[in-house]
Amino acid sequence: DGLLKAVNTESAVRGHDLYAIFTQLKPETQSAVETNFLTSTGTPLIPLLKKCSKYFSHGRYSFEQFGGSYYLSGVRDLAKGLLEAVRTYGIENE
């Protein structure tokens, strides 16, 4: 359903910082994902991606963190929107 193709597109991109990972993608991939994200959510991707960029590492290594908070509805919106945007990208590029 599009995800496998999209996942294999740039599988060498690695890391924990979501925004940094996104900027390592090819410009045409970034553009397609941004457009699909905006279409599916009505929200621009980049501001939300920047706000949630280090949530993975902060959550995974929470024992190293002191204080802090998370924008949980933003994380949910980001995850749901990216899933749909990446699925659409994969389908369009099969």
Secondary structure, DSSP 8 states (H G I E B T S, - for coil): --HHHHHHHTTT---S-HHHHHHHS-HHHHHHHHHHHHHHHSS-HHHHHHHTTTHHHHHHTGGG--S----HHHHHHHHHHHHHHHHHHHHHT-
